[in-house]
Amino acid sequence: NGICWTSSFDVPRSRNVGTVRLPFDKQVPTIFANTVKGKTFLANNVVGFQLAYSKFEYDGGLNKKFALGDFSLQLVEVKAY
């Protein structure tokens, strides 16, 4: 449970296919949703990724778009760029 590099993004509510880009240089270092200062993202050290639908944003903030209930997200393609 060390540092996790995170990005928040909104998913379009339509059923159309969309693209979400999460640049490595925009990743935020966090531990349990609290930001950590002074860390550097190393793109050559990525070993996995995780998607989480969370009511939390960063440093105690809440995700204003979070709602209880069913949620689904279909991934068509995942790749690094």
C-alpha positions in Angstrom: 0.0 0.0 0.0 2.6 2.5 -1.1 2.1 5.4 -3.4 -0.5 5.1 -6.2 -0.4 7.4 -9.2 -3.9 8.5 -9.9 -6.1 10.5 -12.3 -9.7 11.5 -12.0 -11.9 11.6 -15.1 -15.5 11.8 -16.1 -17.2 9.2 -18.2 -19.6 10.4 -20.9 -23.2 9.4 -19.9 -24.1 8.6 -23.5 -23.7 5.1 -25.0 -21.3 6.4 -27.6 -17.7 5.2 -27.6 -15.4 7.9 -26.3 -11.7 8.3 -25.6 -10.2 9.1 -22.2 -6.5 10.1 -22.2 -4.6 10.0 -18.9 -1.1 11.4 -19.6 1.7 10.0 -17.4 3.0 13.5 -16.7 -0.4 14.5 -15.2 -0.6 11.6 -12.7 -1.0 12.6 -9.0 0.9 10.7 -6.3 -1.5 9.6 -3.5 -1.8 7.3 -0.6 -5.4 6.5 0.3 -6.6 9.6 -1.7 -4.2 11.9 0.1 -1.7 13.7 -2.2 2.0 13.1 -1.6 4.4 15.9 -2.4 7.8 15.6 -4.0 7.4 12.3 -5.9 8.3 11.7 -9.5 6.4 9.4 -11.8 8.6 6.8 -13.5 6.9 5.6 -16.7 9.3 2.7 -17.0 8.2 1.4 -13.6 4.5 0.8 -14.4 3.4 -2.7 -13.5 -0.4 -2.5 -13.6 -3.4 -0.2 -13.4 -6.7 -0.1 -11.6 -10.0 1.6 -12.2 -12.1 2.6 -9.1 -15.4 4.4 -8.9 -15.1 6.4 -5.8 -16.9 9.0 -3.8 -13.6 10.5 -2.8 -11.4 12.8 -4.8 -8.1 14.2 -3.4 -7.3 15.2 0.2 -10.7 14.6 1.7 -12.7 16.1 -1.2 -15.8 14.4 -2.5 -16.6 13.4 -6.0 -19.7 15.5 -6.7 -20.8 13.2 -9.5 -20.7 10.0 -7.4 -24.0 8.3 -6.9 -24.9 5.0 -5.1 -26.2 2.2 -7.3 -25.2 0.2 -10.3 -22.3 1.3 -12.4 -20.8 -0.2 -15.5 -18.0 0.8 -17.8 -17.0 -1.1 -20.9 -13.4 -0.8 -21.9 -12.8 -1.3 -25.6 -9.1 -0.7 -25.6 -6.3 0.2 -23.2 -2.9 1.3 -24.4 0.0 3.5 -23.4 0.8 6.5 -25.6 
